[in-house]
Amino acid sequence: MLSNIGVPGLILILTLALIIFGPKKLPEIGRAFGQTLKEFKKSTRELTSDITDDIAEDIKEIKKEL
């Protein structure tokens, strides 16, 4: 989705954000967005790890039964 924006589109979005939010508020918004992405990635990794561990345990139980 973001790969279709291109450089001109990105410049337009950044310019509009600067006009709407102003130069003082923009870094705060960027920081908040970055923290949100960081938390999302962390949660995704934890969920993936939990699922992988559960699958590994299930495989071990199946092997014991055989």
N, C-alpha and C positions, 0 to 999 in steps of 0.2 A: 504494500500500500504506500509506504513512504518512499519507495524507490521511484515512484512515478511523479513525484513532486518536482524534482530537478532543482537546480541552483536558482533560477529566477523565481520560482514559486516559494522557495525557502526564504529568499530575500524579502519577498512581498509579505510573507507571514510574519517575519521578524520586525519589519517596518510597521505593520499594523499593530502588533503587540506593543511596540515601543510607543506608538501614538496613543493607544487605548490605556495602557497601564502606567506609562511614564518611566523615566530612567531610574527612579528610586525604587519602585515596586518590582520592576522586572527581575533583578537578581534574586529577590525573595521568592518569587514565583518559580524561577528556575531551580533554586535550591530545594523547594518543596517538591517539585516534580521529580528531581533527582532522587530524593529520599523515598518518594513513593515507588519509583522504579526499583530502587535497591531492595525495599521491603518485599515487593512483588517477586523479584528474582529469588530472594532468600526463601520465601514461602514455597515457591515452585520447586526449588532444589530439595527442600525438606519433604515435600509431598512425594516427589519422585523417589527420594531415598527410602521413605517409608514403604512405598509400593514395591520397590525393588527388594527390600528386606523381607516383606511378606511373601513375595513370590519365591525367594530363595528358601525360606522356611518351608513353604508348601512343597517345593521340589525335594527337600531333604526328607520330609515325612513320606512322600510317595516312594522314594528310593528305599526307605526303611521297610515299607510294607511289601516291597517286591522282594 
